[in-house]
Amino acid sequence: MDTELQLIKAHMDDGAANSSNERINGANGEAMPVAAEGQRNVGNANCLQEVTVNNGEHVANGNPAATETDALVHVQTNGANGEAMHFDHAAGGQRNVGNTNSTRENGSVCRVKKELNEVVFWKVRLWMVIIVVLVLIPVVIVISLAVCSAIHEDVDDKFDSSLFKVPHYFNGSFQLPNQVFQEELLNLHSNISQTLAADLQNKMADLYRSSPALGRYFSKAEILAFRNGSVIAEYKLTFKLPEEQQDQLRNFTLSREMVYNVFRQFLYDQEPDESAESGPMYIEPVSLEMFSAR
């Protein structure tokens, strides 16, 4: 009887010990302690489970109930040789986004290439048409400008000078400071007078003929006399007007102010001439005088 009671008690002690602390052998014969049910629940809530694999190496197994903070923490896994391997969840997400954008860009480029290679008609493709259009646009612009400049006619340049019959005169004088007065200049038939008069007449004729407003009406310029004062030249300008517009032209286009200002501006634009007496003559701008004469 006592023997049976001892066997029953020993059996009960062995069962209690096995239920409280079980050990499981791994593939390599290493012991794996298995926590009690209550302890496993606490461990799952607060930490990572550690599992022993067939080579005796440890792998950190993430808790399924991990928080948002845990998701940003590196997960460390031991490789086959015991080396630590880190996985960054954020970096993995960035790589996925970059791959997606690259795929989209490649798709857009392929779509554009496909559209440009579409056949418009016969063997002509779309990219060929675009190049031809880009080349033709500047060519058409250049041709248009050339044609317009060739056929354009300024109405002001077309006039009949035979209709300009009414004379309009201006008299005046100016000083030649670089000239030395000689008695021969008093005689307009002397060689020196004729040479100097011809140079001055050509100078005045050129300036008025080149005027856009007065050139068509200008007829001639004359030197009437020379007198002492360095050398002072007296001149006469002749313009011819059409009969139907003579009053309007006298008051505006061929007024004394207009003719005088054209002459004076020309004199201010000239450069002083220090050459020999027979060369082009410098006229003092402030010495210019002019008045209208019938």
NULOPA-399398 format. One line per field, with one value per residue: residue in one letter; residue number from 1; x negated, y negated, z negated of N, C-alpha, C in turn. Coordinates in pm, whole numbers, plus 50000, padded with zeros to 5 digits. Example, Ala and Ser with C-alpha at 12.3 -4.5 7.8 and 13.67 -1.06 7.14 Angstrom:
2
resn: A, S .
resi: 1, 2 .
n.east: 48681, 48715 .
n.north: 50569, 50225 .
n.up: 49220, 49292 .
ca.east: 48770, 48633 .
ca.north: 50450, 50106 .
ca.up: 49220, 49286 .
c.east: 48680, 48710 .
c.north: 50330, 49997 .
c.up: 49220, 49213 .
END
This chain:
294
resn: M, D, T, E, L, Q, L, I, K, A, H, M, D, D, G, A, A, N, S, S, N, E, R, I, N, G, A, N, G, E, A, M, P, V, A, A, E, G, Q, R, N, V, G, N, A, N, C, L, Q, E, V, T, V, N, N, G, E, H, V, A, N, G, N, P, A, A, T, E, T, D, A, L, V, H, V, Q, T, N, G, A, N, G, E, A, M, H, F, D, H, A, A, G, G, Q, R, N, V, G, N, T, N, S, T, R, E, N, G, S, V, C, R, V, K, K, E, L, N, E, V, V, F, W, K, V, R, L, W, M, V, I, I, V, V, L, V, L, I, P, V, V, I, V, I, S, L, A, V, C, S, A, I, H, E, D, V, D, D, K, F, D, S, S, L, F, K, V, P, H, Y, F, N, G, S, F, Q, L, P, N, Q, V, F, Q, E, E, L, L, N, L, H, S, N, I, S, Q, T, L, A, A, D, L, Q, N, K, M, A, D, L, Y, R, S, S, P, A, L, G, R, Y, F, S, K, A, E, I, L, A, F, R, N, G, S, V, I, A, E, Y, K, L, T, F, K, L, P, E, E, Q, Q, D, Q, L, R, N, F, T, L, S, R, E, M, V, Y, N, V, F, R, Q, F, L, Y, D, Q, E, P, D, E, S, A, E, S, G, P, M, Y, I, E, P, V, S, L, E, M, F, S, A, R .
resi: 1, 2, 3, 4, 5, 6, 7, 8, 9, 10, 11, 12, 13, 14, 15, 16, 17, 18, 19, 20, 21, 22, 23, 24, 25, 26, 27, 28, 29, 30, 31, 32, 33, 34, 35, 36, 37, 38, 39, 40, 41, 42, 43, 44, 45, 46, 47, 48, 49, 50, 51, 52, 53, 54, 55, 56, 57, 58, 59, 60, 61, 62, 63, 64, 65, 66, 67, 68, 69, 70, 71, 72, 73, 74, 75, 76, 77, 78, 79, 80, 81, 82, 83, 84, 85, 86, 87, 88, 89, 90, 91, 92, 93, 94, 95, 96, 97, 98, 99, 100, 101, 102, 103, 104, 105, 106, 107, 108, 109, 110, 111, 112, 113, 114, 115, 116, 117, 118, 119, 120, 121, 122, 123, 124, 125, 126, 127, 128, 129, 130, 131, 132, 133, 134, 135, 136, 137, 138, 139, 140, 141, 142, 143, 144, 145, 146, 147, 148, 149, 150, 151, 152, 153, 154, 155, 156, 157, 158, 159, 160, 161, 162, 163, 164, 165, 166, 167, 168, 169, 170, 171, 172, 173, 174, 175, 176, 177, 178, 179, 180, 181, 182, 183, 184, 185, 186, 187, 188, 189, 190, 191, 192, 193, 194, 195, 196, 197, 198, 199, 200, 201, 202, 203, 204, 205, 206, 207, 208, 209, 210, 211, 212, 213, 214, 215, 216, 217, 218, 219, 220, 221, 222, 223, 224, 225, 226, 227, 228, 229, 230, 231, 232, 233, 234, 235, 236, 237, 238, 239, 240, 241, 242, 243, 244, 245, 246, 247, 248, 249, 250, 251, 252, 253, 254, 255, 256, 257, 258, 259, 260, 261, 262, 263, 264, 265, 266, 267, 268, 269, 270, 271, 272, 273, 274, 275, 276, 277, 278, 279, 280, 281, 282, 283, 284, 285, 286, 287, 288, 289, 290, 291, 292, 293, 294 .
n.east: 49918, 49812, 49612, 49750, 49865, 49636, 49545, 49755, 49731, 49474, 49515, 49695, 49533, 49340, 49502, 49583, 49339, 49265, 49471, 49424, 49173, 49071, 48844, 48713, 48540, 48326, 48249, 47979, 47941, 47944, 48063, 48388, 48551, 48888, 49118, 49364, 49722, 49828, 49599, 49515, 49713, 49663, 49404, 49445, 49581, 49398, 49135, 48898, 48923, 48695, 48556, 48403, 48222, 48141, 47860, 47772, 47778, 47905, 48213, 48381, 48716, 48980, 49234, 49572, 49755, 49637, 49570, 49629, 49387, 49210, 49210, 49041, 48794, 48480, 48464, 48282, 48111, 47951, 47720, 47631, 47365, 47336, 47323, 47437, 47739, 47905, 48224, 48385, 48687, 48788, 48601, 48642, 48901, 48855, 48696, 48883, 49062, 48891, 48836, 49089, 49136, 48931, 49016, 49252, 49151, 48999, 49204, 49343, 49154, 49129, 49388, 49396, 49197, 49318, 49542, 49417, 49309, 49522, 49692, 49779, 49868, 49826, 49488, 49410, 49328, 49436, 49235, 49079, 49247, 49268, 49003, 48978, 49169, 49060, 48832, 48937, 49075, 48892, 48785, 49003, 49061, 48832, 48846, 49088, 49030, 48834, 48980, 49171, 49008, 48913, 49132, 49244, 49336, 49259, 49483, 49415, 49180, 49248, 49293, 49361, 49131, 49158, 49383, 49320, 49298, 49315, 49106, 48914, 48735, 48440, 48226, 47900, 47614, 47285, 46995, 46653, 46421, 46170, 46056, 45848, 45888, 45865, 45793, 45869, 46096, 46304, 46376, 46584, 46529, 46270, 46017, 45972, 46201, 46405, 46337, 46363, 46633, 46759, 46703, 46843, 47106, 47158, 47146, 47366, 47573, 47557, 47630, 47900, 48025, 48006, 48189, 48480, 48726, 48699, 48560, 48682, 48783, 48573, 48373, 48135, 47814, 47647, 47353, 47331, 47157, 46834, 46697, 46497, 46393, 46266, 46357, 46655, 46938, 47197, 47509, 47758, 48053, 48257, 48579, 48837, 49185, 49494, 49782, 50042, 49998, 49846, 49898, 49942, 49697, 49518, 49582, 49530, 49362, 49159, 49097, 48926, 48809, 48788, 48612, 48387, 48319, 48250, 48014, 47854, 47834, 47684, 47444, 47361, 47306, 47077, 46715, 46437, 46219, 45889, 45732, 45570, 45633, 45775, 45928, 46222, 46452, 46486, 46771, 46880, 47117, 47270, 47262, 47444, 47690, 48023, 48293, 48621, 48696, 48868 .
n.north: 50121, 49878, 49860, 49825, 49572, 49414, 49438, 49317, 49054, 48985, 48992, 48782, 48564, 48567, 48502, 48244, 48110, 48137, 47992, 47730, 47649, 47701, 47839, 47822, 47984, 47861, 47875, 47929, 48044, 47869, 47707, 47574, 47356, 47337, 47102, 47056, 47031, 46786, 46632, 46626, 46464, 46213, 46166, 46151, 45911, 45710, 45746, 45882, 46207, 46474, 46707, 47019, 47129, 47394, 47392, 47304, 47033, 46709, 46546, 46243, 46213, 46020, 45868, 45930, 45755, 45505, 45156, 44828, 44694, 44900, 44991, 44826, 44890, 45048, 45379, 45651, 45919, 46228, 46361, 46651, 46694, 46580, 46303, 45968, 45841, 45564, 45427, 45162, 45025, 44777, 44696, 44895, 44834, 44587, 44672, 44822, 44619, 44466, 44653, 44677, 44416, 44407, 44607, 44495, 44270, 44394, 44520, 44295, 44185, 44392, 44388, 44136, 44169, 44367, 44232, 44036, 44191, 44275, 44338, 44093, 44052, 44266, 44337, 44148, 44022, 43897, 43744, 43661, 43483, 43278, 43178, 43079, 42873, 42699, 42617, 42493, 42268, 42044, 42009, 41930, 41688, 41533, 41523, 41387, 41136, 41051, 41034, 40840, 40615, 40580, 40519, 40307, 39970, 39643, 39387, 39123, 39107, 39103, 38868, 38595, 38395, 38199, 38061, 37886, 37567, 37314, 37075, 37049, 36857, 36827, 36620, 36546, 36557, 36675, 36755, 36824, 36936, 37048, 36948, 36713, 36381, 36250, 36004, 36080, 36232, 36060, 36031, 36213, 36342, 36423, 36677, 36789, 36711, 36838, 37108, 37140, 37067, 37268, 37498, 37442, 37418, 37678, 37811, 37708, 37786, 38065, 38116, 38033, 38184, 38436, 38429, 38572, 38437, 38197, 38246, 38307, 38066, 37895, 37681, 37525, 37397, 37092, 36888, 36557, 36350, 36258, 36130, 35931, 36045, 36250, 36473, 36396, 36540, 36477, 36614, 36784, 36967, 37178, 37304, 37503, 37513, 37703, 37575, 37613, 37668, 37471, 37271, 37413, 37545, 37332, 37239, 37448, 37701, 37581, 37359, 37075, 37147, 37428, 37471, 37332, 37469, 37723, 37664, 37558, 37778, 37952, 37809, 37822, 38089, 38123, 38153, 37960, 37824, 37838, 37832, 37749, 37431, 37473, 37697, 37877, 37659, 37530, 37423, 37180, 37257, 37081, 36847, 36852, 36708, 36640, 36558, 36527, 36472, 36319 .
n.up: 50000, 49913, 50097, 50341, 50297, 50291, 50560, 50699, 50603, 50690, 50968, 51000, 50924, 51124, 51345, 51281, 51286, 51555, 51680, 51592, 51683, 51980, 52220, 52543, 52791, 53047, 53405, 53403, 53167, 52956, 52664, 52625, 52443, 52348, 52272, 52017, 52065, 51977, 51952, 52218, 52336, 52217, 52313, 52591, 52609, 52536, 52635, 52876, 53019, 52992, 53200, 53250, 53521, 53760, 53775, 53538, 53516, 53430, 53498, 53510, 53454, 53561, 53363, 53415, 53314, 53313, 53257, 53421, 53397, 53375, 53634, 53773, 53685, 53735, 53845, 53737, 53872, 53855, 54078, 54278, 54211, 53969, 53979, 53930, 54064, 54185, 54228, 54366, 54340, 54427, 54623, 54807, 54890, 55021, 55234, 55372, 55454, 55618, 55820, 55928, 56033, 56225, 56395, 56491, 56629, 56828, 56961, 57063, 57239, 57424, 57527, 57652, 57848, 57996, 58096, 58255, 58453, 58598, 58902, 59127, 59393, 59672, 59675, 59504, 59194, 58870, 58736, 58948, 59080, 58889, 58881, 59144, 59140, 58946, 59082, 59307, 59212, 59135, 59392, 59549, 59422, 59480, 59762, 59794, 59682, 59862, 60102, 60034, 59989, 60245, 60408, 60282, 60292, 60226, 60181, 60157, 60294, 60555, 60781, 61002, 61125, 61313, 61259, 61065, 61052, 60941, 60809, 60505, 60279, 60072, 59896, 59755, 59529, 59429, 59228, 59301, 59112, 59140, 59363, 59528, 59604, 59932, 60182, 60434, 60398, 60401, 60660, 60845, 61077, 61071, 61049, 60792, 60657, 60804, 60767, 60487, 60458, 60610, 60455, 60217, 60312, 60404, 60162, 60018, 60192, 60178, 59909, 59899, 60098, 59992, 59794, 59660, 59647, 59790, 60023, 60276, 60358, 60385, 60588, 60667, 60542, 60482, 60477, 60400, 60335, 60190, 59890, 59666, 59342, 59183, 59402, 59547, 59684, 59912, 59992, 60199, 60205, 60400, 60435, 60583, 60625, 60649, 60813, 60706, 60440, 60324, 60129, 59891, 59868, 59841, 59590, 59415, 59488, 59648, 59500, 59350, 59104, 59120, 59342, 59254, 59013, 59109, 59251, 59042, 58863, 59019, 59026, 58758, 58739, 58887, 58911, 58792, 59040, 59107, 59329, 59647, 59814, 60049, 60003, 59869, 59708, 59382, 59213, 58991, 58750, 58584, 58720, 58921, 59121, 59235, 59449, 59584, 59931, 60198 .
ca.east: 50000, 49723, 49538, 49839, 49879, 49512, 49542, 49851, 49677, 49363, 49571, 49754, 49424, 49280, 49594, 49579, 49212, 49267, 49563, 49374, 49051, 49046, 48730, 48722, 48410, 48325, 48199, 47842, 47939, 47934, 48186, 48470, 48651, 49019, 49176, 49504, 49819, 49839, 49476, 49512, 49800, 49593, 49292, 49495, 49627, 49294, 49004, 48888, 48900, 48569, 48571, 48277, 48236, 48073, 47716, 47741, 47773, 48027, 48281, 48480, 48845, 49058, 49361, 49684, 49830, 49545, 49631, 49581, 49246, 49133, 49202, 48932, 48668, 48414, 48475, 48152, 48119, 47821, 47710, 47584, 47231, 47338, 47306, 47561, 47799, 48004, 48326, 48447, 48818, 48805, 48521, 48711, 49013, 48804, 48655, 49003, 49113, 48800, 48857, 49218, 49119, 48850, 49101, 49345, 49076, 48968, 49328, 49375, 49060, 49167, 49512, 49363, 49128, 49416, 49625, 49336, 49282, 49645, 49694, 49885, 49915, 49727, 49376, 49375, 49360, 49471, 49116, 49035, 49335, 49232, 48878, 49004, 49242, 48966, 48741, 49010, 49122, 48799, 48768, 49119, 49048, 48729, 48897, 49193, 48965, 48767, 49082, 49231, 48914, 48893, 49250, 49292, 49305, 49293, 49562, 49345, 49070, 49302, 49344, 49325, 49061, 49197, 49495, 49269, 49265, 49319, 48980, 48917, 48595, 48388, 48094, 47833, 47467, 47216, 46854, 46553, 46314, 46039, 46010, 45784, 45944, 45777, 45862, 45923, 46227, 46407, 46412, 46638, 46479, 46132, 46006, 45987, 46343, 46485, 46308, 46425, 46778, 46804, 46698, 46950, 47234, 47176, 47170, 47506, 47662, 47559, 47702, 48045, 48074, 48013, 48294, 48603, 48840, 48676, 48481, 48754, 48814, 48452, 48334, 47993, 47753, 47555, 47275, 47349, 47042, 46747, 46652, 46397, 46439, 46211, 46426, 46800, 46999, 47340, 47561, 47899, 48109, 48377, 48666, 48951, 49304, 49609, 49875, 50159, 49960, 49745, 49928, 49921, 49554, 49451, 49611, 49487, 49244, 49055, 49093, 48789, 48760, 48752, 48493, 48276, 48282, 48180, 47879, 47779, 47801, 47574, 47321, 47320, 47257, 46951, 46593, 46349, 46125, 45764, 45652, 45533, 45743, 45854, 46004, 46358, 46453, 46559, 46861, 46912, 47264, 47336, 47260, 47544, 47806, 48111, 48424, 48698, 48700, 48961 .
ca.north: 50000, 49761, 49855, 49768, 49429, 49347, 49435, 49216, 48923, 48957, 48964, 48647, 48466, 48560, 48430, 48100, 48054, 48128, 47886, 47598, 47612, 47795, 47808, 47882, 47991, 47813, 47968, 47966, 48098, 47764, 47695, 47456, 47342, 47288, 47032, 47087, 46958, 46647, 46561, 46601, 46349, 46091, 46148, 46107, 45773, 45614, 45769, 45970, 46348, 46524, 46845, 47080, 47202, 47522, 47378, 47249, 46887, 46649, 46451, 46164, 46221, 45905, 45893, 45889, 45645, 45392, 45024, 44751, 44664, 45022, 45011, 44746, 44940, 45149, 45519, 45714, 46062, 46292, 46441, 46790, 46695, 46509, 46159, 45895, 45784, 45463, 45392, 45034, 45021, 44647, 44699, 44983, 44762, 44490, 44743, 44859, 44498, 44434, 44748, 44645, 44297, 44442, 44685, 44402, 44190, 44479, 44540, 44173, 44175, 44491, 44345, 44026, 44227, 44439, 44135, 43971, 44288, 44310, 44304, 43997, 44102, 44343, 44371, 44027, 44034, 43771, 43665, 43600, 43368, 43172, 43117, 43001, 42751, 42609, 42561, 42409, 42143, 41932, 41987, 41852, 41551, 41463, 41498, 41284, 41005, 41013, 40995, 40713, 40506, 40562, 40461, 40189, 39841, 39529, 39290, 38995, 39108, 39090, 38734, 38541, 38269, 38098, 37984, 37791, 37451, 37188, 37063, 36998, 36822, 36791, 36556, 36543, 36551, 36752, 36720, 36929, 36889, 37103, 36883, 36581, 36299, 36194, 35907, 36149, 36288, 35960, 36048, 36349, 36405, 36468, 36822, 36826, 36694, 36941, 37236, 37141, 37064, 37400, 37591, 37410, 37450, 37823, 37850, 37677, 37868, 38203, 38126, 38021, 38297, 38554, 38411, 38641, 38346, 38085, 38285, 38302, 37928, 37815, 37657, 37495, 37307, 36999, 36794, 36426, 36260, 36277, 36006, 35948, 36077, 36379, 36467, 36410, 36572, 36453, 36724, 36783, 37101, 37177, 37421, 37492, 37572, 37723, 37463, 37643, 37686, 37375, 37200, 37505, 37572, 37212, 37220, 37562, 37777, 37489, 37236, 37031, 37224, 37563, 37465, 37287, 37575, 37830, 37613, 37543, 37911, 38001, 37741, 37873, 38225, 38125, 38145, 37851, 37864, 37763, 37861, 37634, 37341, 37522, 37815, 37851, 37546, 37538, 37310, 37158, 37270, 36965, 36734, 36872, 36619, 36676, 36493, 36562, 36368, 36349 .
ca.up: 50000, 49909, 50222, 50443, 50271, 50333, 50707, 50745, 50569, 50781, 51101, 50997, 50920, 51258, 51435, 51251, 51333, 51703, 51724, 51556, 51754, 52088, 52302, 52675, 52857, 53185, 53505, 53368, 53032, 52856, 52585, 52650, 52335, 52386, 52157, 51985, 52145, 51930, 51985, 52362, 52366, 52178, 52405, 52721, 52602, 52504, 52693, 52992, 52993, 53044, 53246, 53289, 53647, 53765, 53759, 53406, 53523, 53377, 53585, 53435, 53520, 53520, 53298, 53501, 53252, 53295, 53270, 53536, 53374, 53406, 53780, 53825, 53629, 53818, 53806, 53754, 53897, 53869, 54199, 54263, 54153, 53843, 53999, 53908, 54184, 54145, 54327, 54334, 54406, 54496, 54746, 54903, 54948, 55116, 55355, 55446, 55519, 55728, 55930, 55991, 56115, 56341, 56487, 56556, 56726, 56943, 57037, 57137, 57351, 57525, 57591, 57743, 57962, 58077, 58168, 58358, 58560, 58668, 59044, 59160, 59523, 59747, 59588, 59430, 59052, 58805, 58706, 59074, 59105, 58795, 58925, 59266, 59103, 58878, 59182, 59401, 59151, 59161, 59536, 59595, 59369, 59557, 59897, 59784, 59663, 59986, 60200, 59992, 60012, 60389, 60472, 60210, 60352, 60142, 60257, 60155, 60390, 60690, 60807, 61131, 61099, 61411, 61204, 60967, 61134, 60865, 60735, 60367, 60257, 59939, 59900, 59625, 59529, 59325, 59216, 59320, 59022, 59178, 59486, 59518, 59710, 60036, 60266, 60552, 60366, 60431, 60801, 60859, 61200, 61051, 61030, 60652, 60621, 60869, 60703, 60354, 60475, 60656, 60341, 60125, 60377, 60401, 60023, 59985, 60274, 60124, 59783, 59920, 60179, 59907, 59694, 59700, 59658, 59881, 60139, 60405, 60395, 60400, 60726, 60677, 60444, 60549, 60396, 60463, 60315, 60074, 59829, 59561, 59207, 59230, 59531, 59533, 59814, 59926, 60073, 60238, 60224, 60483, 60430, 60674, 60565, 60737, 60801, 60622, 60299, 60289, 60005, 59780, 59855, 59791, 59448, 59332, 59531, 59696, 59421, 59319, 58990, 59163, 59427, 59170, 58918, 59182, 59278, 58917, 58812, 59101, 58985, 58627, 58755, 58960, 58832, 58837, 59144, 59096, 59448, 59730, 59846, 60162, 59961, 59820, 59620, 59257, 59194, 58850, 58737, 58521, 58811, 59027, 59127, 59348, 59454, 59704, 60034, 60308 .
c.east: 49914, 49646, 49621, 49855, 49754, 49503, 49634, 49796, 49563, 49412, 49628, 49646, 49359, 49369, 49592, 49451, 49210, 49358, 49509, 49253, 49018, 48926, 48742, 48585, 48424, 48270, 48060, 47831, 47930, 48069, 48256, 48572, 48778, 49085, 49318, 49596, 49829, 49717, 49468, 49599, 49732, 49478, 49335, 49535, 49513, 49164, 49013, 48866, 48771, 48585, 48436, 48299, 48144, 47924, 47678, 47736, 47907, 48082, 48383, 48608, 48933, 49190, 49475, 49758, 49744, 49616, 49578, 49434, 49160, 49117, 49086, 48796, 48612, 48437, 48344, 48169, 47979, 47822, 47656, 47448, 47224, 47322, 47441, 47609, 47912, 48099, 48393, 48578, 48839, 48728, 48585, 48828, 48969, 48759, 48775, 49061, 49025, 48818, 48987, 49207, 49038, 48930, 49197, 49274, 49041, 49091, 49366, 49284, 49095, 49293, 49487, 49292, 49224, 49502, 49547, 49309, 49408, 49640, 49811, 49947, 49798, 49614, 49330, 49422, 49379, 49348, 49061, 49117, 49298, 49103, 48898, 49074, 49147, 48868, 48813, 49051, 49022, 48778, 48881, 49108, 48947, 48778, 49002, 49131, 48897, 48868, 49142, 49137, 48894, 49011, 49300, 49245, 49352, 49364, 49489, 49231, 49118, 49361, 49291, 49262, 49099, 49313, 49448, 49216, 49256, 49190, 49002, 48772, 48567, 48248, 48033, 47683, 47414, 47067, 46767, 46431, 46175, 45983, 45947, 45833, 45834, 45860, 45928, 46062, 46340, 46456, 46457, 46589, 46334, 46131, 46029, 46131, 46428, 46462, 46376, 46577, 46831, 46805, 46815, 47088, 47261, 47207, 47314, 47603, 47671, 47642, 47854, 48101, 48087, 48122, 48422, 48720, 48822, 48610, 48554, 48781, 48689, 48414, 48184, 47950, 47650, 47479, 47280, 47227, 46961, 46710, 46563, 46464, 46400, 46259, 46573, 46858, 47148, 47396, 47710, 47941, 48238, 48450, 48780, 49067, 49409, 49714, 49989, 50124, 49866, 49773, 49901, 49772, 49479, 49468, 49554, 49356, 49130, 49060, 48948, 48730, 48714, 48621, 48370, 48228, 48210, 48035, 47796, 47742, 47685, 47441, 47272, 47265, 47121, 46834, 46508, 46244, 46002, 45674, 45624, 45657, 45832, 45940, 46145, 46357, 46538, 46639, 46894, 47065, 47332, 47340, 47369, 47660, 47889, 48241, 48492, 48704, 48794, 48888 .
c.north: 49874, 49747, 49792, 49619, 49354, 49336, 49327, 49077, 48886, 48923, 48823, 48540, 48451, 48484, 48282, 48036, 48039, 48017, 47748, 47557, 47716, 47747, 47885, 47878, 47945, 47916, 48013, 48016, 47994, 47745, 47565, 47445, 47280, 47229, 47078, 46996, 46814, 46567, 46530, 46481, 46217, 46063, 46100, 45962, 45674, 45634, 45858, 46112, 46390, 46670, 46897, 47164, 47321, 47511, 47323, 47100, 46831, 46548, 46378, 46162, 46110, 45945, 45849, 45771, 45523, 45261, 44955, 44716, 44783, 45042, 44935, 44792, 45045, 45286, 45586, 45863, 46117, 46380, 46580, 46797, 46617, 46360, 46089, 45833, 45692, 45435, 45264, 45024, 44891, 44644, 44787, 44916, 44659, 44556, 44782, 44739, 44459, 44526, 44718, 44524, 44327, 44520, 44594, 44319, 44272, 44504, 44418, 44157, 44272, 44449, 44232, 44078, 44299, 44344, 44068, 44064, 44332, 44261, 44211, 44034, 44166, 44383, 44252, 44041, 43895, 43685, 43598, 43475, 43250, 43101, 43030, 42870, 42651, 42545, 42463, 42274, 42030, 41904, 41900, 41707, 41471, 41429, 41386, 41146, 40957, 40965, 40860, 40596, 40478, 40488, 40335, 40062, 39731, 39424, 39156, 38989, 39092, 38950, 38690, 38403, 38159, 38012, 37879, 37668, 37320, 37175, 37004, 36980, 36796, 36732, 36557, 36535, 36642, 36718, 36844, 36891, 36939, 37040, 36747, 36497, 36244, 36102, 35975, 36207, 36188, 35972, 36193, 36419, 36450, 36618, 36865, 36814, 36805, 37079, 37246, 37142, 37200, 37501, 37568, 37444, 37600, 37873, 37823, 37762, 38011, 38214, 38116, 38134, 38425, 38544, 38483, 38545, 38241, 38124, 38271, 38160, 37844, 37804, 37628, 37404, 37221, 36917, 36660, 36337, 36308, 36139, 36037, 35972, 36220, 36386, 36491, 36432, 36543, 36553, 36702, 36927, 37088, 37311, 37397, 37574, 37602, 37615, 37493, 37656, 37576, 37303, 37289, 37531, 37451, 37198, 37331, 37622, 37687, 37355, 37200, 37114, 37363, 37561, 37425, 37399, 37691, 37789, 37609, 37680, 37974, 37939, 37791, 38015, 38233, 38114, 38027, 37902, 37775, 37783, 37732, 37554, 37394, 37644, 37778, 37746, 37572, 37409, 37299, 37162, 37146, 36845, 36742, 36774, 36655, 36597, 36527, 36444, 36412, 36349 .
c.up: 50000, 50038, 50332, 50423, 50314, 50484, 50761, 50721, 50661, 50920, 51109, 50996, 51056, 51354, 51411, 51302, 51484, 51751, 51696, 51638, 51857, 52168, 52431, 52738, 53000, 53278, 53475, 53226, 52926, 52789, 52617, 52539, 52389, 52265, 52135, 52061, 52105, 51964, 52133, 52399, 52332, 52273, 52541, 52719, 52590, 52577, 52814, 52946, 53058, 53075, 53288, 53412, 53648, 53749, 53624, 53405, 53483, 53477, 53503, 53514, 53469, 53459, 53386, 53446, 53231, 53322, 53394, 53520, 53408, 53554, 53842, 53776, 53721, 53760, 53838, 53767, 53915, 53992, 54171, 54199, 54023, 53855, 53986, 54037, 54140, 54259, 54282, 54412, 54483, 54627, 54851, 54968, 55050, 55245, 55440, 55521, 55637, 55847, 56003, 56082, 56240, 56443, 56562, 56663, 56850, 57028, 57119, 57258, 57462, 57599, 57690, 57868, 58055, 58159, 58280, 58476, 58633, 58812, 59072, 59293, 59594, 59651, 59504, 59286, 58991, 58779, 58832, 59104, 59015, 58839, 59048, 59233, 59037, 58976, 59273, 59343, 59173, 59309, 59590, 59546, 59451, 59697, 59895, 59768, 59790, 60091, 60164, 60018, 60161, 60454, 60402, 60277, 60259, 60226, 60263, 60255, 60534, 60707, 60943, 61110, 61200, 61362, 61104, 61043, 61057, 60782, 60595, 60323, 60109, 59958, 59760, 59640, 59418, 59331, 59233, 59236, 59062, 59306, 59453, 59636, 59802, 60124, 60387, 60525, 60393, 60574, 60820, 60984, 61186, 61024, 60885, 60607, 60681, 60804, 60567, 60364, 60518, 60541, 60245, 60184, 60377, 60259, 59983, 60065, 60220, 59997, 59804, 60005, 60095, 59800, 59741, 59723, 59767, 60013, 60271, 60452, 60422, 60548, 60737, 60562, 60516, 60446, 60468, 60448, 60195, 60021, 59710, 59427, 59180, 59373, 59503, 59671, 59808, 60026, 60106, 60266, 60303, 60469, 60529, 60620, 60672, 60710, 60703, 60474, 60249, 60156, 59883, 59759, 59801, 59640, 59359, 59381, 59573, 59625, 59389, 59205, 59032, 59244, 59344, 59076, 58986, 59208, 59149, 58858, 58889, 59057, 58849, 58637, 58825, 58863, 58882, 58935, 59136, 59219, 59526, 59770, 59957, 60126, 59920, 59709, 59496, 59239, 59045, 58831, 58681, 58612, 58918, 59011, 59249, 59334, 59586, 59799, 60144, 60441 .
END
